[in-house]
């Protein structure tokens, strides 16, 4: 679920000559990531999954999630964006409710809606972007500060020297680039990655947010390039190649009228496979790819080279789409009613059922249909 696009007109105090533009051609490095093919008739190999953990999120009056849009996992906490309520719920890793950031409004210490957010556990802060401003709160929801954002973007990442914004295929008044690099005061220092004419104003699908990976930043674009960014420029781009899914370049150059048009044309093309979701940390990379009407999921260990792969049809039973990675933990979730239904089908899961049964505690069967979702953590070797 994505917030509706609101076209905002800003008056810029920065002239075109005050910042530099980096084109595609200025990105010197391009490498290929070879993704092993997924064997269609092979069941999910779970030998690399060492354990599974269910965490029922606490449910009580005033603490009811209406939907999970994004999950950010910290050292001891889980931060959940509920876009329907325009709130960020904070739980500990045992599922206990800690607090809720809920400041929707028109006041100086409030936001219109949550476009994106950043969690800064080292300084005990949460920063929310609402297209107009960056608003900083402490973990208790106390307003700390705000900054006006003089351009339109779809997501952001805080860096040591400032911010990087992703414009989400929107052309701003003085530039038409997807990447916007700023200092701490939100003065633009450079822009990069020009918006392609055939994708202009087509908002990206989920999984296209800027990702903070260790000391770097990653972004996956519609033509399935994975860009590595510094705080001021593009420093690398990679192209994942899925065997049997090589997409002709001409496909990405045709005119698309909407996101739905792109998806329909992609899925109807037998040679097309595009990345719908991408997560990464220092050790693991996760791809969710659509190809020929099905979703394919890949989990890859960057150090040992092993991979876990599964089709979407299998994930409906037990292995869900991954929403965040933390060390060797893969985070997903079930709604309470869905898990109640699936838990009774464990006998169908072959070798995986013992791990799920071991992870399940008696209290899980006492979960009510109206309870909050249940976080699922898969630990891999």
C-alpha positions in Angstrom: 0.0 0.0 0.0 1.4 3.4 -0.9 0.3 6.9 -0.1 -1.5 8.8 -2.8 0.7 11.0 -4.8 0.0 14.7 -4.1 1.6 17.1 -6.5 3.2 19.9 -4.5 4.7 23.0 -5.9 7.7 24.3 -4.2 9.6 27.5 -4.6 13.3 26.7 -4.7 15.9 28.9 -3.1 18.7 26.9 -4.8 19.6 27.8 -8.3 20.3 25.1 -11.0 24.0 26.0 -10.9 24.4 25.4 -7.2 24.5 21.6 -7.4 25.9 19.1 -9.9 24.1 16.4 -11.8 25.5 12.9 -12.3 24.3 11.0 -15.4 24.0 7.3 -16.0 27.3 7.4 -17.9 29.2 8.7 -14.9 28.6 5.4 -13.1 31.9 3.6 -14.1 31.4 0.1 -12.5 28.8 -2.4 -13.7 28.9 -6.0 -12.5 26.6 -9.0 -13.2 25.0 -11.0 -10.3 24.3 -14.5 -11.5 21.2 -15.9 -9.8 20.9 -19.7 -9.9 17.7 -21.0 -11.6 14.8 -22.1 -9.4 13.8 -25.7 -10.0 10.1 -25.6 -10.5 9.2 -29.0 -9.2 11.5 -29.0 -6.2 10.1 -28.4 -2.7 11.7 -25.7 -0.6 14.9 -27.0 0.9 14.7 -26.0 4.5 18.0 -27.5 5.7 19.5 -24.1 6.0 16.8 -22.8 8.3 18.0 -23.6 11.8 14.9 -22.4 13.6 11.5 -20.6 13.4 10.1 -18.2 16.0 6.6 -16.9 16.3 6.0 -13.6 18.1 2.4 -12.7 18.7 2.3 -8.9 18.9 0.5 -7.6 22.0 -3.1 -6.7 21.5 -5.0 -4.4 23.8 -7.2 -1.3 23.7 -5.6 1.4 21.5 -3.0 -1.1 20.3 -4.7 -2.7 17.2 -2.8 -2.8 13.9 -5.0 -2.4 10.8 -2.2 -3.4 8.4 1.6 -3.8 8.2 3.2 -1.8 5.4 6.8 -1.8 6.5 8.9 -3.3 9.2 12.2 -1.9 10.5 14.1 -4.2 12.8 16.5 -2.8 15.4 18.7 -4.4 18.0 15.9 -5.0 20.5 12.9 -3.5 18.9 10.6 -3.9 15.9 9.1 -0.8 14.3 6.0 -1.2 12.2 4.4 1.3 9.9 0.6 1.1 9.8 -0.3 3.4 6.9 -4.0 3.1 7.5 -3.6 4.7 10.9 -0.6 6.8 9.8 1.2 5.5 12.9 4.5 3.8 13.8 4.0 1.0 16.4 7.0 0.0 18.5 7.3 -3.5 20.0 10.1 -5.3 21.7 11.3 -8.6 20.2 9.1 -10.5 22.5 6.0 -8.8 21.0 5.4 -6.5 24.0 4.0 -3.1 23.0 6.3 -0.2 23.9 4.9 2.9 22.2 3.2 4.4 19.2 4.2 7.5 17.2 0.9 9.0 16.1 1.0 12.7 15.3 -1.2 13.1 12.2 -2.4 16.6 11.8 -1.6 20.1 10.5 0.3 21.5 13.6 4.0 22.4 13.6 4.8 19.2 15.5 2.6 17.0 13.3 2.7 15.3 9.9 0.1 15.0 7.1 0.9 11.4 6.5 3.9 9.1 6.6 5.7 8.7 3.2 8.8 7.2 4.8 10.6 7.0 8.1 14.0 6.4 9.6 14.9 4.9 12.9 18.0 6.1 14.8 18.5 3.9 17.8 21.9 5.4 18.7 20.3 8.8 19.3 16.9 7.5 20.4 15.0 9.2 17.5 12.5 8.5 14.7 12.4 10.8 11.7 9.2 11.0 9.5 9.0 12.3 6.0 5.6 13.6 4.8 6.6 15.2 1.4 6.7 18.7 3.0 9.0 18.2 6.0 11.3 15.9 7.9 9.9 15.7 11.5 12.1 14.3 14.3 10.6 12.7 17.4 12.1 10.8 20.3 11.0 7.2 20.9 8.3 8.4 23.2 6.7 10.5 20.5 8.0 13.9 21.8 8.6 16.4 19.0 12.2 17.4 18.7 12.6 19.4 15.4 11.5 19.7 11.8 13.0 20.7 8.5 11.3 21.9 5.3 12.0 19.7 2.2 12.2 21.9 -0.9 11.4 19.2 -3.4 9.2 16.1 -3.9 10.5 12.6 -3.2 9.3 9.1 -2.3 11.8 7.9 0.3 14.9 8.9 2.1 18.0 7.7 4.0 20.0 9.6 6.6 23.7 9.6 6.0 26.7 10.8 8.1 26.9 14.0 6.0 23.2 14.6 5.2 20.4 12.8 3.3 19.8 10.9 0.1 16.2 11.1 -1.4 14.6 9.0 -4.1 12.2 11.0 -6.3 10.1 7.9 -7.3 10.1 8.9 -11.0 8.7 12.4 -10.2 10.3 15.4 -12.0 10.9 18.3 -9.8 10.7 21.9 -11.0 14.5 22.4 -11.5 15.6 18.9 -12.2 14.3 15.5 -13.3 16.5 13.0 -11.5 15.6 10.1 -9.2 18.4 10.6 -6.7 18.8 13.8 -4.7 21.8 14.2 -2.4 21.6 16.9 0.4 23.6 18.1 3.3 22.2 18.1 6.8 20.3 21.4 6.2 18.7 19.9 3.1 20.6 22.0 0.6 21.0 20.0 -2.6 24.6 19.1 -3.3 24.0 16.9 -6.4 21.4 14.8 -8.2 21.7 11.7 -10.3 19.8 8.9 -12.2 17.6 10.9 -14.6 14.0 9.8 -14.8 13.3 7.9 -18.0 10.7 9.4 -20.3 8.7 6.2 -20.5 8.6 5.9 -16.7 8.0 9.5 -15.8 5.4 9.9 -13.0 4.9 6.2 -12.7 5.3 5.5 -9.0 7.4 2.5 -8.2 6.0 -0.6 -6.7 6.7 -1.8 -3.1 10.3 -2.8 -2.3 11.8 0.2 -4.2 12.7 2.2 -1.1 16.3 3.3 -0.4 18.0 0.7 1.8 20.7 1.4 4.4 23.2 -1.5 4.1 26.1 -1.2 6.5 28.1 1.8 5.4 26.3 2.1 2.0 22.9 2.6 0.4 21.1 0.5 -2.1 18.3 1.1 -4.6 16.7 -1.2 -7.2 15.2 0.4 -10.3 12.5 -0.8 -12.7 15.1 -2.0 -15.2 16.4 -4.2 -12.3 19.7 -2.5 -11.8 20.9 -2.5 -8.2 22.7 0.8 -7.4 25.1 1.3 -4.6 25.3 4.8 -3.3 27.5 6.9 -1.1 26.3 10.0 0.7 27.0 12.0 -2.5 27.0 9.9 -5.6 26.4 6.5 -7.3 29.5 4.3 -6.8 28.4 1.0 -8.4 25.6 -0.6 -10.3 24.9 -4.3 -10.6 22.5 -6.3 -12.8 21.0 -9.6 -11.5 20.6 -12.1 -14.3 18.1 -14.9 -13.7 18.6 -17.9 -15.9 15.7 -18.2 -18.3 14.5 -14.7 -17.4 16.7 -12.5 -19.5 14.6 -9.5 -20.5 15.3 -7.8 -23.8 16.4 -4.2 -23.3 13.7 -3.1 -25.8 11.1 -4.1 -23.2 12.2 -1.5 -20.7 12.3 1.1 -23.5 8.7 0.9 -24.5 6.1 3.4 -23.3 4.2 2.5 -20.1 1.1 4.4 -19.2 0.9 3.3 -15.6 2.4 0.9 -13.0 -0.4 -1.5 -13.8 0.4 -1.3 -17.5 4.0 -2.2 -16.8 3.1 -5.1 -14.6 0.6 -6.5 -17.2 3.0 -6.2 -20.0 5.8 -7.8 -18.0 3.8 -10.7 -16.8 2.5 -11.4 -20.3 6.0 -11.6 -21.7 7.5 -15.1 -21.2 11.0 -13.6 -21.3 10.4 -11.0 -18.6 11.1 -11.3 -15.0 11.3 -8.2 -12.7 12.3 -7.7 -9.1 9.3 -6.7 -6.9 11.1 -6.7 -3.6 14.7 -6.5 -2.5 16.3 -6.6 0.9 19.9 -6.9 1.9 22.2 -6.7 4.9 25.9 -7.4 5.4 25.4 -11.2 5.0 22.2 -11.9 3.1 20.4 -10.7 0.0 16.7 -11.3 -0.7 15.0 -11.0 -4.0 11.3 -11.4 -4.8 10.8 -11.7 -8.5 7.7 -11.9 -10.7 8.0 -14.1 -13.8 5.3 -15.6 -16.0 2.5 -15.1 -13.5 4.3 -16.5 -10.4 6.4 -15.0 -7.7 9.9 -16.5 -7.0 11.9 -15.8 -3.9 15.6 -16.1 -3.5 17.7 -15.8 -0.3 21.5 -15.7 -0.9 24.3 -15.8 1.6 27.0 -13.4 0.3 29.8 -15.2 2.3 29.2 -18.9 1.8 27.2 -18.7 -1.5 24.3 -21.0 -0.5 20.8 -20.1 -1.6 17.3 -20.8 -0.5 14.6 -20.5 -3.2 10.9 -21.1 -3.3 7.9 -20.2 -5.4 5.1 -18.0 -4.1 2.7 -21.0 -4.1 4.8 -22.6 -1.4 5.1 -19.4 0.6 1.3 -19.3 1.0 1.7 -22.2 3.4 4.7 -21.2 5.5 7.4 -19.1 3.9 6.2 -15.5 3.4 7.6 -12.5 1.7 10.6 -11.2 3.7 10.0 -7.6 5.0 13.3 -7.1 6.7 16.7 -8.8 7.5 18.6 -8.5 10.8 21.8 -10.4 11.1 20.8 -14.0 10.2 17.1 -13.4 11.0 14.5 -13.1 8.2 11.4 -11.2 9.3 7.9 -11.8 7.9 4.4 -12.0 9.4 1.0 -13.7 9.4 -2.3 -12.2 10.3 -3.7 -14.0 13.4 -6.6 -15.7 11.5 -4.3 -16.8 8.7 -1.8 -18.4 11.1 -4.7 -20.1 12.9 -5.8 -21.7 9.7 -2.3 -22.6 8.5 -1.2 -24.1 11.8 -3.7 -26.8 11.4 -2.2 -27.7 8.0 1.3 -28.4 9.4 1.0 -32.1 8.5 1.1 -31.1 4.9 4.5 -29.4 5.2 6.7 -32.5 5.1 10.1 -31.9 6.6 9.4 -28.3 7.6 6.5 -29.2 9.9 8.7 -30.2 12.8 10.5 -26.9 12.9 7.2 -25.1 12.9 5.7 -27.3 15.5 8.8 -26.9 17.7 8.5 -23.1 17.3 4.8 -23.2 18.2 3.9 -22.8 21.8 0.5 -23.6 23.4 -0.3 -19.9 23.7 -0.2 -19.6 19.9 -3.3 -21.7 19.6 -5.0 -19.3 22.0 -4.6 -16.4 19.6 -7.9 -14.9 18.6 -8.9 -13.9 15.1 -9.0 -10.2 16.1 -5.5 -10.2 17.6 -2.6 -8.3 16.1 -0.4 -10.0 13.4 2.2 -12.5 14.4 5.8 -11.8 13.5 7.7 -14.8 12.1 11.4 -15.0 12.3 13.4 -17.6 10.3 16.9 -18.1 11.4 19.3 -19.3 8.8 22.8 -20.9 9.2 
